[in-house]
Amino acid sequence: MASSMIDILGQQLGQEAMAGMLAQKTGLDPNTARQAVKIGLPLIVAALARNSADAKGADALSGALARDHDGSLLDNLDGYLQQGGNPSMGDAILGHVLGSDRSKIEAEVGRETGLDPSVLAKLLPLLAPLVLAYLGRAQRQDQLSPGDLSGYLDRERATIEQTGFPGLLPPSQAKPAPRSTLQEQGADILSGMLDADKDGSVTDDAARIGMGMLGKLLRRKG
């Protein structure tokens, strides 16, 4: 898979009709919905990359894709959005990839971007099944091994690291932010996201990792 999943899904969801449906489901205007997608997709992909960075995590992801995510969801994207997605599936996915700190993550992302956490709570469950549908289709079409999946997600992670966190809201929608660059803001946003030692708490890991470059937060384990 040479193309960026974040770019491809972002372009599809940014089309006028799709953005309009996302806006309706989240209570945003279409332009702000597009920006919100640019926040949500990297967050989910970064978490997946982290969780699949070792063999156990990659095997678990590969098995879940083979069992539950064949990619057919992407064939009826407008219908999926019109019906409000699949909230139970989306919440289950987020429970696996973000864990018990999901609400803290939504609050931190909201604080840094100006996006209401309640909007994120609606948006992320819409996006998560689409990310796994994309990966599931790629796994079948390209016969990807668990290691291939891990490598692809790590490359996506590296792209996020290089470009920063692109989905900041326009000034009319966002709160004032103390940092001056997207990359610094992205580091703040994701500092509360990754529980590096899997102890169920992200606070100590964020403090240990510090507010450095985004790559320090998204690097592979080991």
Secondary structure, DSSP 8 states (H G I E B T S, - for coil): --S-HHHHHHHHHHSHHHHHHHHHHHT--HHHHHHHHHHHHHHHHHHHHHHTSSHHHHHHHHHHHHHH--SGGGGGHHHHHHTT--HHHHHHHHHHHTGGGHHHHHHHHHHHH---HHHHHHHHHHHHHHHHHHHHHHHHHHT--HHHHHHHHHHHHHHHHHH-------TTTS---S-SSHHHHHHHHHHTT--TT-SS-SHHHHHHH-S--HHHHH----
